[in-house]
Amino acid sequence: MIYVDACILIYALEDTGARGDAVRAALAEVDEPVASSPLALHECLIRSLRERNVEVRDRYLALFDRLVMIDLDAAVFIRAAELRADFGLKTPDSLHLAAAQLSGCTELWTNDRRLATASRGLAVEVVGGSDVAGSGVAREESLRG
């Protein structure tokens, strides 16, 4: 099972450039379940809700209906706290990584270099060149608003 971070989903639905193309192509080739969490849904919806963009909101809701949703239970929060203490991750990033680890995911698709480093091999490059190298973070933030 592949866990996708919110930035990957944002690229898939909102980025009309090369980054979005790369993510959409990678997702089209996946032949195993793709998972995420309610936290990613929360992160993805913020911009569309702020802008009152019902179309984009509905596209995210439809996308998340097709994903395996990983529960963020107490064990995930405990593991996230350990990851945050060990690697200095931000709380949302530590929760994404903990959810991927504890749910048995074999890959974590992200665009966050620190998260990739902390994943110790779980993170997979799907964007090409910039996703784990850090330059994609500014674009992710601009997509979120």
Disulfide bonds with the S-S distance in Angstrom:
none
